[in-house]
Amino acid sequence: MKKDVAVFGLGYFGYSVARECYKYGHSVLAVDKNKMIVEQIKDDVTEAICANVADEDTLKELAINKFDVVVLSMSNSFESQILTLAFLKRLEAKYVICKANTKIQEEILYKMGADQVILPEREIAKKVATKINFENFFEMLDLEGELKIVNIKANKNLIGKSLKELDLRRKYDLNILAIKRANDKLKLTVNPDYVINENDELIIVGVEENILKLM
């Protein structure tokens, strides 16, 4: 579903979020005090303006409560970020995502009313650790709670065994959503008698702890 997104602060994080949201088809307003950055991004978002959002009157002019999501990425001035967040909450912004640089900043932003706080370095660290942890994994998607969808390459624990024999649902509370054979299309419906081959890729959903038991 198309959303109206406002991104305040166009450092590397904010700039990237604005561009990616626009690529996904969302309506994106990008705002920064730096005219040069605003000029650079104007063709990659719906609208780009140069303004100081740490000003309540400016936020009122932007009709901030019409946006589904507001992303605050003013990493050079935490004081301005807090002030802007306070104004956004007073103006009844629907959902505010903030970027933080430290754990303390994260705690403060949550106490100030942020709906979600992201520490980019921590998120990157998690992904790197996951790649190391899941030796054969290609991609991982976090779902609600502890559930994850993982795309893994078949390993010695799986190769040569049928889905019925593996019985992953009963043994590990895991579900195979699809299987992709080498040079073949993704199979969403798989026969229980199907035998896992060496180059198969499996898309599995379950809790990370249980997925690790297959590795």
Secondary structure as GFF3:
##gff-version 3
##sequence-region A 1 215
A	DSSP	beta_strand	4	8	.	.	.	ID=ss1
A	DSSP	alpha_helix	12	23	.	.	.	ID=ss2
A	DSSP	beta_strand	27	32	.	.	.	ID=ss3
A	DSSP	alpha_helix	35	41	.	.	.	ID=ss4
A	DSSP	three_ten_helix	42	44	.	.	.	ID=ss5
A	DSSP	beta_strand	47	50	.	.	.	ID=ss6
A	DSSP	alpha_helix	56	61	.	.	.	ID=ss7
A	DSSP	three_ten_helix	64	66	.	.	.	ID=ss8
A	DSSP	beta_strand	69	72	.	.	.	ID=ss9
A	DSSP	alpha_helix	78	90	.	.	.	ID=ss10
A	DSSP	beta_strand	96	99	.	.	.	ID=ss11
A	DSSP	alpha_helix	103	111	.	.	.	ID=ss12
A	DSSP	beta_strand	116	118	.	.	.	ID=ss13
A	DSSP	alpha_helix	120	133	.	.	.	ID=ss14
A	DSSP	beta_strand	137	142	.	.	.	ID=ss15
A	DSSP	beta_strand	147	153	.	.	.	ID=ss16
A	DSSP	alpha_helix	163	166	.	.	.	ID=ss17
A	DSSP	alpha_helix	168	172	.	.	.	ID=ss18
A	DSSP	beta_strand	175	180	.	.	.	ID=ss19
A	DSSP	beta_strand	186	187	.	.	.	ID=ss20
A	DSSP	beta_strand	201	207	.	.	.	ID=ss21
A	DSSP	alpha_helix	208	212	.	.	.	ID=ss22
###
